[in-house]
């Protein structure tokens, strides 16, 4: 009995410190259709624009990447494994378009429905903003998605985590785990206006 107990204790300790959790079952509700009203902003423009925000993983099954910084590469929007790398800043204008910080390029979902990534593609679909409900209770935050889908697949590739939006019937491949993508104010943003929905 003593040997069995000693073997059992380390197993309990390992399981209690595991970074793996289960993604909650949420209902996605679209907000801010056709404007920028749902995106975080440091001033109120009645939805016409949003001046600066970034994206971060949220409630990911592998909790070690929650709240890490993000930016764009040739592979699209990615999560940096080193949080010392600052998040890329985005803005919103022109009827809800997400643009780079200077307003020159649009962040779009790719036209590949089986590998639906966000990036500065020549063609694609604008992302949409959503709130989440769990068992009818509204959850804090504004989440990125498309067509009522807000669950993303994350996978480490080298020094970044690549991500893709999971569509209907799509499942994870080896090495991927699920999570959400949240729009947030950058750490140094000075908030002096009314907070948008979900902030």
N, C-alpha and C positions, 0 to 999 in steps of 0.2 A: 504493500500500500504506500509506503514511504517513497519508493522509487517512482511509482505512477504519479504521485502528487508533485514531485520535483519536476517531472517531465511536463506536467500540465501547466505549471505556473508560467514558464517562459512563453508558452503558446498564448495564454491569456494576455500577457504583457504585450506581445507582438500585435495581437488583434486590436487591443485597446488604443495603440498608437498608430495604426494604419491610416494613411492619408486618403483611403478610398471610401467614398460615401455614395449614397444612392440619389440620383437626380430626382427632385420632386415632380409629381404629376401635376402639371399646371394647365390652366385654360388661358390661352393667349388672346388678348383683346386689343385690336388695333386702335391707336390714338394718333392724333395729329395728321390725319389724311390730307395730303395735298398742301401741307405747309410745314413750318419748322417748329411749331408750338411745343412739341414733346421733347425736343432736344434741350439739354442743359444750356444755359446762357447767363452771362453776367449782367444782362440788361433786358428789359422787356420791349419787344417790337410787335406785340400782338400776333406772333406767329410768322411774321414776314421773314425773319432770319434768326440765326443763332450764332453768336460770335466765336466761341471756342469750346470744344469738348474733345474728349478722347474715348477710347473703348477699352474695356477690361473684361477678362473672363470672370464669370460669376457662377457660384454653386456647381462648379465642375466636379465630376465624380472623383477625379484626382485633385484633391484640395490644394496641393502644393502649387498649382498655377493660378489659383484665385487671386485676383487683384494685381496680377503682373501687368507690365506695360505692353503696348502694342504699336505696330507701325507697318508700313508697306514695303514689300520687296518685289522682285520679279514674280514670286509665287503668290502675290496678293497680300492681303492683310494677315499678319502673323503675330504671335505672342513671343516676346523676348524671354529667354530663360534667365537673363540677368536683369534684375529690376533697376540696376544702375543706369540702364539705357532709358532715356526719357521717351514717353509716349508721343507719337505723332499727333499733332493738333489738327482737328477738322473744323469746318464751319458748315452752316446750312443756309441755303438761299434758293431763289428761283423755284418756288413751289415745292420745297422739300428735298431738293438735291443736296446730297452730302458732298462737300468739296474739300480739296486740300486747303491748308491754312491760308493760302494766298487767293483762293477762289478760281484757280486756273483749270483744275482737273476734277472730274466727277468720279466718286467712288461707286462702283456698280457691281452687281452680281453678274458673274459670267454667264454666257449663253449655253454652257455645258450643264445640263440639268442633273447629270450624274456626279458632277464635281463642282458644286455651286459655291464658288469662292468670291470674296469681295476683293476688288482691285481697281486700278486705273485702266480698265479695259476700253478699247475703242467702241465697243457695243455692249449693251447689257441692260439690266433692270435696276432701278433705284431701290435701295433698301427701305424698309418700313419700320415704324416704331410701334411697340406693344407694351402693355402692362400685363402682369400675370395675376391670376387668381388661383388659390388653392382651396378647394372645398367651399367656394363662394366668397372667400376672404381675400381682399386685395393685398398684393405684396408690394413692398417698396421697390422702386427702380423703373427705368425705361430700358427696354430690351430690343435688340435689332433682329429682324427676321424678314420674312416674305411669305405672302399668301397664307397667313395664320400659322406659319412654322417658325419656331424660335429656338429649336434645339440644334446645337452645333456639335460636330465631331472634331476633336483636337488630336494631333499626333506629332510627337517630337521628330523633327528632321534636322539633324545637326544641332546648331545653336539656337533654333527657334522651334515653336510649335506652329505647324500649319493648321488651318481650320477650314471647314466646309459646312454649309448649312445642310442638314439632313432633310431630304424630301420624303413624301409619302412612300412607305414601303422600303425605304433605304435603311440598311443596318450598318453597324460598325465593321471595319476591317481590323485585322490584327494590329495591335498597338494603339488604336484609337480609343478615346473615352469621351463621354458626353458632357455638355455644359451649356451655359447661356453666355451671351455677349451683351454687356451692359454699357450704356452711354453715361459718361460721368464728366463732371468738371475737372480740369487738370488741377493738380495740387496747389498751384500758385495763383489760381483764378481768384479774382476779387469779386465776391458776390454782393451786389448792393440792390438788386431788384427782386421782385417776387420770384420764388422758386417755381419752375414748371412742374407739371404733373409727375409724380413719382420720384422727385429728387430728394 
